[in-house]
Amino acid sequence: MSDETAGPADQEHASPPPEPPAAVHDPAAPAAPAPLGVERVPTGSPEVDENLARLGDADHLPADGHLDVYEDVHRGLRDALTALDVRPAPGQVAPRPGPSPSYDHRS
């Protein structure tokens, strides 16, 4: 008997379709980045809060992209701290710090 002429009774005895293979965990496969879910509490300093918010950019990057974000945030926080040490002369407004030089001395 061919499949074209098989009736409903013949289909009842057919074997079920094979199940799809189970997902196999491969530790060498790159994992999709997932946010850590760390809550950032506002500090009250807009400049510091802006730099800390930038850390969220690393949540959407693979691990090899985190270093650039961390270095940028570190540089911004260091500039904010340095600006606290600059005392203006009487009657002058403290200058805003500019971008710091790039220290690209990686080993």
C-alpha positions as CSV (number, residue, x, y, z in Angstrom):
1,M,0.0,0.0,0.0
2,S,1.4,3.4,-0.9
3,D,1.3,6.6,1.3
4,E,-1.1,8.2,-1.2
5,T,-3.8,5.6,-0.7
6,A,-3.3,5.2,3.1
7,G,-6.4,5.8,5.0
8,P,-6.9,7.1,8.6
9,A,-6.5,3.7,10.1
10,D,-3.0,3.3,8.6
11,Q,-2.0,6.8,9.9
12,E,-2.9,5.8,13.5
13,H,-0.1,3.1,13.5
14,A,2.5,5.4,12.1
15,S,5.4,6.4,14.4
16,P,5.3,9.9,15.9
17,P,7.7,12.5,14.3
18,P,11.1,12.6,15.9
19,E,11.6,15.2,18.7
20,P,14.1,18.0,18.1
21,P,17.5,17.5,19.7
22,A,17.9,19.0,23.2
23,A,20.0,22.1,23.4
24,V,23.6,21.3,24.3
25,H,25.6,23.7,26.5
26,D,28.9,24.6,24.9
27,P,31.1,26.4,27.3
28,A,33.3,27.6,24.4
29,A,30.4,29.3,22.7
30,P,30.2,33.1,23.3
31,A,27.4,33.9,25.7
32,A,25.0,36.7,25.0
33,P,25.8,39.7,27.3
34,A,23.3,40.0,30.1
35,P,23.0,43.1,32.3
36,L,24.1,42.5,35.9
37,G,21.1,44.4,37.3
38,V,23.3,46.5,39.7
39,E,21.3,49.5,40.8
40,R,23.0,52.8,40.5
41,V,22.1,55.3,43.3
42,P,22.4,59.0,42.4
43,T,25.2,60.8,44.1
44,G,23.8,64.3,43.7
45,S,26.7,65.3,41.5
46,P,25.5,65.5,37.8
47,E,29.0,64.9,36.5
48,V,29.6,61.9,38.6
49,D,26.1,60.5,38.0
50,E,26.6,60.9,34.2
51,N,29.8,58.9,34.4
52,L,28.3,56.2,36.5
53,A,25.3,55.9,34.1
54,R,27.8,55.3,31.3
55,L,28.7,52.0,33.0
56,G,25.3,50.7,31.7
57,D,26.8,50.8,28.2
58,A,29.0,47.8,29.1
59,D,25.8,45.8,29.7
60,H,25.2,45.5,25.9
61,L,28.8,44.8,24.8
62,P,30.8,41.6,24.7
63,A,33.5,41.4,27.4
64,D,36.3,42.6,25.2
65,G,34.4,45.9,24.8
66,H,34.1,46.6,28.5
67,L,37.6,47.9,29.0
68,D,37.0,51.0,26.8
69,V,33.9,51.8,28.8
70,Y,35.6,51.3,32.1
71,E,38.6,53.4,31.1
72,D,36.3,56.2,29.9
73,V,34.3,56.2,33.1
74,H,37.5,56.1,35.2
75,R,38.9,59.1,33.3
76,G,35.7,61.1,33.8
77,L,35.5,60.3,37.5
78,R,39.2,61.2,38.0
79,D,38.6,64.5,36.2
80,A,35.6,65.2,38.5
81,L,37.8,64.5,41.6
82,T,40.6,66.7,40.2
83,A,38.2,69.5,39.6
84,L,37.4,69.5,43.3
85,D,41.0,70.3,44.1
86,V,41.1,73.3,41.9
87,R,40.4,76.4,44.0
88,P,39.4,79.5,42.1
89,A,40.9,82.9,43.1
90,P,38.4,85.2,44.8
91,G,35.8,86.4,42.2
92,Q,36.7,83.7,39.7
93,V,34.7,80.7,38.6
94,A,36.4,77.3,38.7
95,P,37.2,76.1,35.2
96,R,35.6,72.8,34.0
97,P,38.2,70.2,33.4
98,G,38.8,69.1,29.8
99,P,39.4,65.6,28.6
100,S,42.6,64.0,30.0
101,P,45.3,62.7,27.7
102,S,45.0,59.2,26.5
103,Y,47.3,56.7,28.4
104,D,47.3,53.9,25.9
105,H,50.1,51.9,27.6
106,R,48.7,48.4,27.6
107,S,50.9,45.4,28.0
